[in-house]
Amino acid sequence: MAEDKEITIYDIAKHLNLSAATVSRGLKGSPLINKHTRKKINEAAKELGYRSNSFASNLRSKQSHTLGVLTPRLNSHFVSAALAGMEDVASREGYRLIITQSLEDVEKEKINVQSMFNNRVDGLLVSLAANTENLDHFEPFFNRKIPVVFFDRVVPHPDSTSVVIDNYTAAYNITQHLIEQGCTKILHLGGNLLRNVYSDRLKGFKQALKEHDLPLPAKFHQISNLSSEAGTQAADWILSLPADKRPDAVFSANDTAAVFCMLRLKAAGIKIPDDIAFAGFNNDPISVVIEPNLTTVDYSGYNIGQTAAKNLINHLKGSIDIYMTDIISLRSDLIIRGSSLRRSTDG
C-alpha cells in the first residue's frame, strides 16, 4: 500500500474480511459488535495507520466538539491558570481547545476570530486584546447563535456572557488600605482604559481618594502596558522628582509593573514601605519573590477559566441559556503583605 495513501475503513474491512459497516461500528465501540471483533478491528486500525476522519464526522453531526480560546497573551500567570481551568472542564466533557493569542493587537485578534469561525468551533472563550474597540469581528458568531463567553477582559453584549471579578471594589479596598497606612500621595500605574479591568480599577481607586479628600494630580495616573519595562520607567520618573514631590505609595494594576518598579527604587536606596508603600493586583508568583512581599489582590484564574468553560458547554448541551446571564462575578480577596505595612505611620 502506498505510504501516502490515507487508510479508510474499507481498507480495514478488506484486511479483516469484514463489512465496512461492521468496521465502522467496531471503531465507535458499538455494543452490537462483540468484544473480540472490536479488539481485532482496533488492532488492525493501529497496524495499518488508520486515522479517524473527525472532520467528516463533524460535518455530519454539525458539531466539532472543539472550543476556541482567544487570549491577549500566553506568557501570563493569570492566562495560564485560566487555560488550565478551561482544559479541566473541556476534557471531562469531551471537548478540545484551540488556543490563540492576540499579542494585545486587535488586528491579530480579528484574524484569530476568523480562523476559529472557519474551523467551525462550537463556541468561543474570549479575553480581549488591549486595543479592541468594538465587537464587530465577532458578529459571524453572534449572527449564527454560536455562543461566546468573555472572561476577565470583557465588553457587554446581549448575545454573550461575561465572567469577571468586581475590579472596582477590589481596587477601592486596596486603595483604602493604603490610605489607612497613612499614604496621601498615591500613584496609580494603570492599563489601557478600553479594557474593563483597568477602567474599573481606576474608578475604584479614584472613589477611595475622593472619600478621603485626597488629590490625584494628572501625572499620578500613568497608563502603560504594565510590563516589567513600564514598571522600571515609572520608577525612573519617581526618582526624577524632588523628594518632597514623590508619591508615598504606588498602586499598580498588575503585579509585574509593581515589582519592577520596586526593584528599581530599592536599587536607588528607596525604603519600602517606609518611603513608598506598594500594592499590586493579580497575586502572581512574582509577588512573593520580591522582598518585602507585595500586597495584592488574589483572584483565581483557574476558577474563572472553569466557570467560563462550564457556562459555554452547559449552553451547548442545552442545560442553560447563555443569554439569560449577562455577568458572572467571582470572588477576589485583598492579600496584605509587607510592601504596604508602613512601620512609621501614626500609631
RANOR-V711061 format. One record per residue. RES is the residue in three letters. PHI is phi as a letter, one per 20 degrees, with the letter a starting at -180 (999 if undefined). OMEGA is omega as a letter, one per 30 degrees, with the letter a starting at -180 (NA if undefined). NEAR is the number of other C-alpha atoms within 10 Angstrom. Layout:
# RANOR-V711061
res->RES phi->PHI omega->OMEGA near->NEAR
res->RES phi->PHI omega->OMEGA near->NEAR
This chain:
# RANOR-V711061
res->MET phi->999 omega->a near->8
res->ALA phi->g omega->a near->6
res->GLU phi->f omega->a near->7
res->ASP phi->e omega->l near->6
res->LYS phi->f omega->l near->7
res->GLU phi->f omega->a near->12
res->ILE phi->f omega->a near->17
res->THR phi->d omega->l near->17
res->ILE phi->f omega->l near->20
res->TYR phi->f omega->l near->16
res->ASP phi->f omega->l near->18
res->ILE phi->f omega->l near->25
res->ALA phi->g omega->l near->19
res->LYS phi->f omega->a near->12
res->HIS phi->f omega->a near->13
res->LEU phi->d omega->a near->14
res->ASN phi->l omega->l near->11
res->LEU phi->c omega->l near->14
res->SER phi->f omega->l near->13
res->ALA phi->f omega->l near->16
res->ALA phi->f omega->l near->12
res->THR phi->f omega->l near->18
res->VAL phi->f omega->a near->27
res->SER phi->g omega->l near->19
res->ARG phi->f omega->a near->15
res->GLY phi->f omega->l near->22
res->LEU phi->f omega->l near->17
res->LYS phi->e omega->l near->13
res->GLY phi->m omega->a near->15
res->SER phi->f omega->l near->14
res->PRO phi->f omega->l near->10
res->LEU phi->f omega->l near->10
res->ILE phi->d omega->a near->17
res->ASN phi->f omega->a near->11
res->LYS phi->g omega->a near->13
res->HIS phi->f omega->a near->9
res->THR phi->f omega->l near->15
res->ARG phi->g omega->l near->22
res->LYS phi->f omega->l near->15
res->LYS phi->f omega->a near->14
res->ILE phi->f omega->a near->24
res->ASN phi->f omega->l near->18
res->GLU phi->f omega->l near->13
res->ALA phi->f omega->l near->17
res->ALA phi->f omega->l near->22
res->LYS phi->f omega->a near->12
res->GLU phi->f omega->a near->10
res->LEU phi->e omega->l near->16
res->GLY phi->n omega->a near->14
res->TYR phi->f omega->l near->16
res->ARG phi->d omega->l near->12
res->SER phi->f omega->l near->14
res->ASN phi->e omega->a near->9
res->SER phi->f omega->a near->11
res->PHE phi->f omega->l near->14
res->ALA phi->f omega->l near->11
res->SER phi->f omega->l near->12
res->ASN phi->f omega->l near->14
res->LEU phi->f omega->a near->11
res->ARG phi->f omega->a near->10
res->SER phi->e omega->a near->10
res->LYS phi->m omega->l near->13
res->GLN phi->c omega->l near->14
res->SER phi->e omega->a near->20
res->HIS phi->l omega->l near->20
res->THR phi->c omega->l near->20
res->LEU phi->d omega->l near->25
res->GLY phi->e omega->l near->24
res->VAL phi->c omega->l near->25
res->LEU phi->d omega->a near->24
res->THR phi->c omega->l near->26
res->PRO phi->f omega->a near->22
res->ARG phi->a omega->a near->17
res->LEU phi->e omega->a near->16
res->ASN phi->e omega->a near->10
res->SER phi->c omega->l near->13
res->HIS phi->g omega->a near->15
res->PHE phi->f omega->a near->20
res->VAL phi->f omega->l near->20
res->SER phi->g omega->l near->17
res->ALA phi->f omega->l near->18
res->ALA phi->f omega->l near->25
res->LEU phi->f omega->l near->25
res->ALA phi->f omega->l near->17
res->GLY phi->f omega->l near->22
res->MET phi->f omega->a near->27
res->GLU phi->f omega->l near->19
res->ASP phi->g omega->a near->17
res->VAL phi->f omega->a near->20
res->ALA phi->f omega->a near->21
res->SER phi->f omega->l near->11
res->ARG phi->f omega->a near->9
res->GLU phi->e omega->l near->14
res->GLY phi->n omega->l near->10
res->TYR phi->d omega->l near->17
res->ARG phi->d omega->l near->18
res->LEU phi->d omega->l near->18
res->ILE phi->d omega->a near->13
res->ILE phi->d omega->l near->15
res->THR phi->c omega->l near->20
res->GLN phi->c omega->a near->19
res->SER phi->e omega->a near->22
res->LEU phi->l omega->l near->16
res->GLU phi->m omega->a near->17
res->ASP phi->c omega->a near->16
res->VAL phi->f omega->l near->19
res->GLU phi->f omega->l near->15
res->LYS phi->f omega->l near->15
res->GLU phi->f omega->l near->24
res->LYS phi->f omega->l near->17
res->ILE phi->f omega->a near->13
res->ASN phi->f omega->l near->21
res->VAL phi->f omega->l near->23
res->GLN phi->f omega->l near->15
res->SER phi->f omega->l near->14
res->MET phi->f omega->l near->23
res->PHE phi->f omega->l near->18
res->ASN phi->f omega->l near->9
res->ASN phi->e omega->l near->15
res->ARG phi->l omega->l near->20
res->VAL phi->f omega->a near->23
res->ASP phi->f omega->l near->22
res->GLY phi->a omega->a near->25
res->LEU phi->c omega->l near->27
res->LEU phi->d omega->a near->25
res->VAL phi->c omega->l near->23
res->SER phi->c omega->a near->24
res->LEU phi->f omega->l near->28
res->ALA phi->f omega->a near->25
res->ALA phi->f omega->a near->19
res->ASN phi->d omega->l near->15
res->THR phi->f omega->a near->18
res->GLU phi->d omega->l near->12
res->ASN phi->b omega->a near->10
res->LEU phi->d omega->a near->13
res->ASP phi->g omega->a near->10
res->HIS phi->f omega->l near->17
res->PHE phi->e omega->a near->16
res->GLU phi->g omega->l near->12
res->PRO phi->g omega->l near->13
res->PHE phi->f omega->a near->20
res->PHE phi->f omega->a near->17
res->ASN phi->f omega->a near->9
res->ARG phi->e omega->l near->8
res->LYS phi->l omega->l near->12
res->ILE phi->e omega->a near->19
res->PRO phi->f omega->l near->23
res->VAL phi->c omega->l near->27
res->VAL phi->d omega->l near->25
res->PHE phi->e omega->l near->24
res->PHE phi->c omega->l near->27
res->ASP phi->m omega->l near->24
res->ARG phi->e omega->a near->20
res->VAL phi->c omega->l near->21
res->VAL phi->c omega->a near->19
res->PRO phi->g omega->l near->13
res->HIS phi->b omega->a near->15
res->PRO phi->f omega->a near->11
res->ASP phi->d omega->a near->19
res->SER phi->b omega->l near->23
res->THR phi->c omega->l near->27
res->SER phi->d omega->l near->26
res->VAL phi->d omega->a near->23
res->VAL phi->b omega->l near->24
res->ILE phi->d omega->l near->20
res->ASP phi->e omega->a near->16
res->ASN phi->f omega->l near->24
res->TYR phi->g omega->a near->20
res->THR phi->f omega->l near->18
res->ALA phi->f omega->l near->24
res->ALA phi->f omega->l near->30
res->TYR phi->g omega->a near->20
res->ASN phi->f omega->a near->18
res->ILE phi->f omega->l near->27
res->THR phi->f omega->l near->26
res->GLN phi->g omega->l near->19
res->HIS phi->f omega->l near->19
res->LEU phi->f omega->l near->25
res->ILE phi->f omega->l near->18
res->GLU phi->f omega->l near->14
res->GLN phi->e omega->l near->20
res->GLY phi->n omega->a near->16
res->CYS phi->e omega->a near->21
res->THR phi->c omega->l near->18
res->LYS phi->c omega->a near->21
res->ILE phi->d omega->l near->26
res->LEU phi->e omega->l near->23
res->HIS phi->d omega->l near->25
res->LEU phi->e omega->a near->26
res->GLY phi->d omega->l near->22
res->GLY phi->d omega->a near->24
res->ASN phi->g omega->a near->17
res->LEU phi->f omega->l near->16
res->LEU phi->f omega->a near->18
res->ARG phi->e omega->a near->20
res->ASN phi->g omega->a near->20
res->VAL phi->f omega->a near->21
res->TYR phi->e omega->l near->22
res->SER phi->f omega->l near->18
res->ASP phi->f omega->l near->19
res->ARG phi->f omega->l near->28
res->LEU phi->f omega->a near->23
res->LYS phi->f omega->l near->16
res->GLY phi->f omega->l near->23
res->PHE phi->f omega->a near->24
res->LYS phi->f omega->a near->19
res->GLN phi->f omega->l near->19
res->ALA phi->f omega->l near->21
res->LEU phi->f omega->a near->20
res->LYS phi->f omega->a near->12
res->GLU phi->f omega->l near->9
res->HIS phi->d omega->l near->11
res->ASP phi->l omega->l near->10
res->LEU phi->e omega->a near->16
res->PRO phi->f omega->l near->13
res->LEU phi->c omega->l near->17
res->PRO phi->g omega->a near->10
res->ALA phi->g omega->a near->8
res->LYS phi->f omega->l near->9
res->PHE phi->e omega->l near->17
res->HIS phi->c omega->a near->16
res->GLN phi->d omega->a near->16
res->ILE phi->d omega->l near->16
res->SER phi->b omega->l near->16
res->ASN phi->e omega->l near->16
res->LEU phi->l omega->l near->23
res->SER phi->e omega->l near->16
res->SER phi->f omega->l near->16
res->GLU phi->f omega->l near->15
res->ALA phi->f omega->l near->20
res->GLY phi->f omega->l near->26
res->THR phi->f omega->l near->21
res->GLN phi->f omega->l near->17
res->ALA phi->f omega->l near->25
res->ALA phi->f omega->l near->22
res->ASP phi->f omega->l near->15
res->TRP phi->f omega->l near->11
res->ILE phi->g omega->a near->18
res->LEU phi->f omega->l near->16
res->SER phi->f omega->a near->11
res->LEU phi->e omega->l near->11
res->PRO phi->g omega->a near->8
res->ALA phi->g omega->a near->10
res->ASP phi->f omega->l near->7
res->LYS phi->d omega->a near->11
res->ARG phi->f omega->l near->18
res->PRO phi->f omega->l near->19
res->ASP phi->d omega->l near->20
res->ALA phi->b omega->l near->27
res->VAL phi->c omega->l near->26
res->PHE phi->d omega->a near->29
res->SER phi->d omega->a near->27
res->ALA phi->f omega->l near->27
res->ASN phi->b omega->a near->25
res->ASP phi->f omega->a near->28
res->THR phi->g omega->a near->25
res->ALA phi->f omega->l near->27
res->ALA phi->f omega->a near->32
res->VAL phi->f omega->a near->27
res->PHE phi->f omega->l near->23
res->CYS phi->f omega->l near->25
res->MET phi->g omega->a near->29
res->LEU phi->g omega->a near->17
res->ARG phi->f omega->a near->18
res->LEU phi->f omega->l near->20
res->LYS phi->f omega->l near->14
res->ALA phi->f omega->l near->9
res->ALA phi->e omega->l near->12
res->GLY phi->n omega->l near->9
res->ILE phi->f omega->l near->15
res->LYS phi->e omega->a near->14
res->ILE phi->d omega->g near->23
res->PRO phi->e omega->a near->21
res->ASP phi->g omega->l near->16
res->ASP phi->e omega->l near->16
res->ILE phi->c omega->l near->21
res->ALA phi->e omega->a near->26
res->PHE phi->c omega->l near->30
res->ALA phi->b omega->l near->33
res->GLY phi->c omega->a near->28
res->PHE phi->a omega->l near->27
res->ASN phi->p omega->a near->23
res->ASN phi->l omega->l near->23
res->ASP phi->f omega->l near->20
res->PRO phi->g omega->a near->11
res->ILE phi->f omega->a near->15
res->SER phi->f omega->l near->24
res->VAL phi->d omega->l near->16
res->VAL phi->e omega->l near->11
res->ILE phi->f omega->l near->15
res->GLU phi->c omega->f near->15
res->PRO phi->f omega->l near->18
res->ASN phi->g omega->a near->18
res->LEU phi->e omega->l near->28
res->THR phi->f omega->a near->29
res->THR phi->b omega->l near->31
res->VAL phi->d omega->a near->24
res->ASP phi->e omega->l near->17
res->TYR phi->b omega->a near->21
res->SER phi->e omega->l near->19
res->GLY phi->f omega->l near->23
res->TYR phi->f omega->l near->20
res->ASN phi->f omega->l near->19
res->ILE phi->f omega->l near->27
res->GLY phi->f omega->l near->27
res->GLN phi->g omega->a near->22
res->THR phi->f omega->a near->21
res->ALA phi->f omega->a near->28
res->ALA phi->f omega->l near->28
res->LYS phi->f omega->a near->18
res->ASN phi->f omega->a near->23
res->LEU phi->f omega->a near->27
res->ILE phi->f omega->l near->23
res->ASN phi->f omega->l near->14
res->HIS phi->f omega->a near->16
res->LEU phi->f omega->l near->18
res->LYS phi->e omega->l near->9
res->GLY phi->n omega->a near->10
res->SER phi->e omega->l near->10
res->ILE phi->b omega->l near->14
res->ASP phi->d omega->a near->16
res->ILE phi->f omega->a near->22
res->TYR phi->e omega->a near->15
res->MET phi->e omega->a near->11
res->THR phi->c omega->a near->15
res->ASP phi->f omega->a near->16
res->ILE phi->c omega->l near->18
res->ILE phi->d omega->a near->16
res->SER phi->d omega->a near->14
res->LEU phi->d omega->a near->14
res->ARG phi->f omega->l near->13
res->SER phi->c omega->a near->17
res->ASP phi->c omega->l near->15
res->LEU phi->f omega->l near->19
res->ILE phi->d omega->a near->16
res->ILE phi->e omega->l near->16
res->ARG phi->c omega->a near->17
res->GLY phi->f omega->a near->18
res->SER phi->f omega->a near->25
res->SER phi->d omega->a near->27
res->LEU phi->e omega->a near->21
res->ARG phi->f omega->a near->20
res->ARG phi->e omega->a near->13
res->SER phi->d omega->l near->11
res->THR phi->f omega->l near->11
res->ASP phi->f omega->l near->8
res->GLY phi->m omega->NA near->5
